[in-house]
Amino acid sequence: MKFTILTSLFLTALSVNAAVIESDTSVLRRDIFARQNAGRPVPNGACCVANTSLKQDVCKVNGQTGRCVPAGVNNCGERLTCIEDSRLTCNAKVLERGRPLCRLRQGA
């Protein structure tokens, strides 16, 4: 009987520890994603944050990561547009705000 109680306590402690580790990693992941923009908010949606987001800031749109770039799509008006990475053409030799220069690919 003592063996089963000990085993049950061990398994409970193990599952609690796993839950804590999982929540810690999700917090770390969120912190790393937030630091991508030097403390500015990470936009989530078709348009970047007005008067806050800068060119080449990281953003999220349609569940994918992207960049805030000037583009005349998504009806963002004067704001930068969040474009998915798969629709961008980037030039690693040209840096803009410390990141490779990316623009919306023609026809994308």
TIMARFI-580908 format. One line per 4 residues: their letters; for each residue z, x, y negated of N, C-alpha, C. Coordinates in nm, 2 decimals, decimal comma. Layout:
# TIMARFI-580908
A> Z X Y Z X Y Z X Y | ... $
END
This chain:
# TIMARFI-580908
MKFT> 0,00 0,08 0,12 0,00 0,00 0,00 0,00 0,09 -0,13 | 0,08 0,20 -0,13 0,08 0,28 -0,24 -0,06 0,35 -0,27 | -0,13 0,38 -0,17 -0,26 0,44 -0,19 -0,35 0,34 -0,26 | -0,35 0,21 -0,23 -0,44 0,12 -0,29 -0,40 0,10 -0,44 $
ILTS> -0,27 0,10 -0,47 -0,23 0,08 -0,61 -0,27 0,20 -0,69 | -0,25 0,32 -0,63 -0,29 0,44 -0,70 -0,44 0,45 -0,72 | -0,51 0,41 -0,62 -0,66 0,40 -0,63 -0,70 0,31 -0,74 | -0,64 0,19 -0,74 -0,68 0,09 -0,84 -0,64 0,14 -0,98 $
LFLT> -0,53 0,21 -1,00 -0,50 0,26 -1,13 -0,59 0,37 -1,18 | -0,63 0,45 -1,08 -0,73 0,56 -1,11 -0,86 0,50 -1,15 | -0,91 0,40 -1,08 -1,04 0,34 -1,12 -1,03 0,26 -1,25 | -0,92 0,20 -1,28 -0,90 0,14 -1,41 -0,91 0,24 -1,52 $
ALSV> -0,83 0,35 -1,51 -0,83 0,46 -1,61 -0,97 0,52 -1,62 | -1,04 0,53 -1,52 -1,18 0,59 -1,52 -1,27 0,49 -1,60 | -1,26 0,36 -1,57 -1,35 0,27 -1,64 -1,32 0,26 -1,79 | -1,19 0,27 -1,83 -1,15 0,26 -1,97 -1,20 0,39 -2,04 $
NAAV> -1,19 0,50 -1,97 -1,24 0,63 -2,03 -1,39 0,62 -2,05 | -1,46 0,57 -1,96 -1,61 0,56 -1,97 -1,65 0,47 -2,09 | -1,57 0,36 -2,11 -1,60 0,27 -2,22 -1,58 0,34 -2,35 | -1,47 0,42 -2,36 -1,44 0,49 -2,48 -1,55 0,59 -2,51 $
IESD> -1,59 0,67 -2,41 -1,70 0,77 -2,43 -1,83 0,70 -2,47 | -1,86 0,58 -2,41 -1,98 0,51 -2,45 -1,98 0,47 -2,60 | -1,86 0,42 -2,64 -1,86 0,37 -2,78 -1,86 0,49 -2,88 | -1,80 0,60 -2,84 -1,80 0,72 -2,92 -1,95 0,77 -2,94 $
TSVL> -2,03 0,77 -2,83 -2,16 0,82 -2,84 -2,25 0,73 -2,93 | -2,22 0,60 -2,92 -2,30 0,51 -3,01 -2,27 0,53 -3,15 | -2,14 0,56 -3,18 -2,10 0,59 -3,32 -2,16 0,72 -3,36 | -2,16 0,82 -3,28 -2,22 0,95 -3,31 -2,37 0,93 -3,34 $
RRDI> -2,44 0,85 -3,25 -2,58 0,83 -3,27 -2,61 0,76 -3,40 | -2,53 0,66 -3,44 -2,54 0,59 -3,56 -2,52 0,68 -3,68 | -2,42 0,77 -3,67 -2,39 0,87 -3,78 -2,51 0,97 -3,80 | -2,56 1,01 -3,69 -2,67 1,11 -3,70 -2,79 1,04 -3,76 $
FARQ> -2,82 0,91 -3,72 -2,93 0,84 -3,78 -2,91 0,82 -3,93 | -2,78 0,79 -3,97 -2,75 0,77 -4,11 -2,77 0,90 -4,19 | -2,74 1,01 -4,13 -2,75 1,14 -4,20 -2,89 1,18 -4,22 | -2,99 1,11 -4,15 -3,13 1,15 -4,17 -3,17 1,14 -4,31 $
NAGR> -3,11 1,05 -4,39 -3,15 1,02 -4,53 -3,05 1,07 -4,63 | -2,97 1,17 -4,59 -2,88 1,24 -4,68 -2,78 1,14 -4,74 | -2,73 1,04 -4,66 -2,63 0,95 -4,70 -2,68 0,82 -4,76 | -2,82 0,81 -4,78 -2,87 0,69 -4,83 -2,89 0,59 -4,71 $
PVPN> -2,89 0,46 -4,74 -2,90 0,37 -4,63 -3,03 0,38 -4,55 | -3,03 0,35 -4,42 -3,15 0,36 -4,34 -3,21 0,22 -4,34 | -3,32 0,20 -4,40 -3,38 0,07 -4,41 -3,42 0,01 -4,27 | -3,40 -0,12 -4,26 -3,44 -0,18 -4,13 -3,53 -0,30 -4,17 $
GACC> -3,66 -0,28 -4,15 -3,75 -0,39 -4,18 -3,88 -0,33 -4,24 | -3,96 -0,42 -4,29 -4,10 -0,38 -4,33 -4,10 -0,30 -4,46 | -4,00 -0,32 -4,55 -3,99 -0,26 -4,68 -3,87 -0,17 -4,69 | -3,88 -0,06 -4,76 -3,77 0,03 -4,78 -3,68 -0,02 -4,90 $
VANT> -3,56 0,03 -4,92 -3,47 -0,01 -5,02 -3,52 0,03 -5,16 | -3,53 -0,07 -5,24 -3,58 -0,05 -5,38 -3,49 0,04 -5,46 | -3,54 0,13 -5,53 -3,47 0,23 -5,62 -3,36 0,31 -5,54 | -3,38 0,32 -5,41 -3,28 0,40 -5,33 -3,36 0,49 -5,23 $
SLKQ> -3,45 0,43 -5,15 -3,52 0,50 -5,05 -3,62 0,60 -5,12 | -3,64 0,71 -5,06 -3,73 0,81 -5,11 -3,84 0,83 -5,01 | -3,95 0,89 -5,05 -4,07 0,91 -4,96 -4,02 1,00 -4,85 | -4,06 0,97 -4,73 -4,03 1,03 -4,60 -3,89 1,01 -4,55 $
DVCK> -3,82 0,91 -4,61 -3,69 0,88 -4,55 -3,71 0,81 -4,42 | -3,62 0,82 -4,33 -3,63 0,76 -4,20 -3,59 0,61 -4,21 | -3,67 0,53 -4,14 -3,64 0,38 -4,14 -3,66 0,32 -4,00 | -3,63 0,20 -3,99 -3,65 0,13 -3,86 -3,73 0,00 -3,89 $
VNGQ> -3,84 -0,02 -3,81 -3,92 -0,14 -3,82 -3,97 -0,18 -3,68 | -3,96 -0,30 -3,65 -4,01 -0,36 -3,52 -3,94 -0,28 -3,40 | -3,82 -0,24 -3,42 -3,75 -0,17 -3,31 -3,79 -0,03 -3,29 | -3,87 0,03 -3,38 -3,91 0,17 -3,37 -3,87 0,24 -3,50 $
TGRC> -3,86 0,37 -3,48 -3,84 0,46 -3,60 -3,96 0,48 -3,68 | -3,95 0,50 -3,81 -4,07 0,52 -3,89 -4,03 0,59 -4,02 | -4,11 0,59 -4,12 -4,09 0,66 -4,24 -4,12 0,57 -4,36 | -4,05 0,59 -4,47 -4,08 0,52 -4,59 -4,20 0,60 -4,66 $
VPAG> -4,31 0,53 -4,67 -4,43 0,59 -4,73 -4,49 0,49 -4,83 | -4,57 0,54 -4,93 -4,64 0,45 -5,01 -4,76 0,40 -4,94 | -4,77 0,27 -4,93 -4,88 0,20 -4,86 -4,89 0,06 -4,91 | -5,01 0,01 -4,92 -5,03 -0,13 -4,98 -5,03 -0,23 -4,87 $
VNNC> -4,94 -0,22 -4,78 -4,93 -0,32 -4,67 -4,79 -0,38 -4,67 | -4,77 -0,49 -4,60 -4,64 -0,56 -4,58 -4,59 -0,63 -4,71 | -4,67 -0,64 -4,81 -4,63 -0,71 -4,94 -4,49 -0,66 -4,99 | -4,48 -0,53 -5,00 -4,36 -0,47 -5,05 -4,36 -0,45 -5,20 $
GERL> -4,47 -0,47 -5,26 -4,48 -0,46 -5,41 -4,46 -0,31 -5,45 | -4,37 -0,28 -5,54 -4,34 -0,15 -5,59 -4,26 -0,06 -5,49 | -4,20 -0,13 -5,39 -4,11 -0,05 -5,29 -4,20 0,03 -5,19 | -4,14 0,13 -5,14 -4,21 0,20 -5,03 -4,21 0,12 -4,91 $
TCIE> -4,31 0,14 -4,82 -4,32 0,06 -4,70 -4,27 0,14 -4,58 | -4,20 0,07 -4,49 -4,16 0,14 -4,36 -4,27 0,12 -4,26 | -4,33 0,24 -4,22 -4,44 0,24 -4,13 -4,39 0,31 -4,00 | -4,42 0,25 -3,88 -4,38 0,31 -3,76 -4,45 0,45 -3,74 $
DSRL> -4,38 0,53 -3,67 -4,43 0,67 -3,65 -4,56 0,67 -3,58 | -4,59 0,57 -3,49 -4,71 0,57 -3,42 -4,83 0,53 -3,51 | -4,81 0,48 -3,63 -4,91 0,44 -3,72 -4,93 0,55 -3,83 | -4,86 0,66 -3,83 -4,86 0,76 -3,93 -4,95 0,88 -3,89 $
TCNA> -5,01 0,94 -3,99 -5,07 1,07 -3,97 -4,99 1,17 -4,05 | -4,94 1,28 -3,98 -4,85 1,37 -4,05 -4,91 1,51 -4,05 | -4,88 1,58 -4,16 -4,93 1,72 -4,18 -4,81 1,81 -4,18 | -4,78 1,88 -4,07 -4,67 1,97 -4,06 -4,67 2,08 -4,16 $
KVLE> -4,79 2,12 -4,21 -4,80 2,23 -4,30 -4,76 2,20 -4,44 | -4,76 2,07 -4,47 -4,73 2,02 -4,61 -4,59 1,95 -4,60 | -4,49 2,00 -4,67 -4,36 1,93 -4,67 -4,35 1,84 -4,80 | -4,28 1,73 -4,78 -4,25 1,64 -4,89 -4,10 1,60 -4,86 $
RGRP> -4,01 1,64 -4,96 -3,87 1,62 -4,94 -3,81 1,68 -4,81 | -3,87 1,79 -4,78 -3,82 1,87 -4,66 -3,87 1,82 -4,53 | -3,96 1,73 -4,53 -4,01 1,67 -4,40 -4,16 1,68 -4,41 | -4,23 1,68 -4,29 -4,38 1,69 -4,29 -4,43 1,57 -4,37 $
LCRL> -4,54 1,59 -4,44 -4,60 1,48 -4,52 -4,67 1,38 -4,42 | -4,63 1,26 -4,43 -4,68 1,15 -4,35 -4,74 1,04 -4,43 | -4,85 0,99 -4,39 -4,91 0,87 -4,46 -4,97 0,78 -4,35 | -4,99 0,65 -4,39 -5,04 0,55 -4,30 -5,18 0,60 -4,26 $
RQGA> -5,21 0,59 -4,13 -5,34 0,63 -4,07 -5,44 0,53 -4,11 | -5,56 0,57 -4,15 -5,67 0,48 -4,18 -5,70 0,38 -4,06 | -5,71 0,26 -4,09 -5,74 0,16 -3,99 -5,62 0,12 -3,90 | -5,50 0,17 -3,94 -5,38 0,13 -3,85 -5,31 0,01 -3,91 $
END
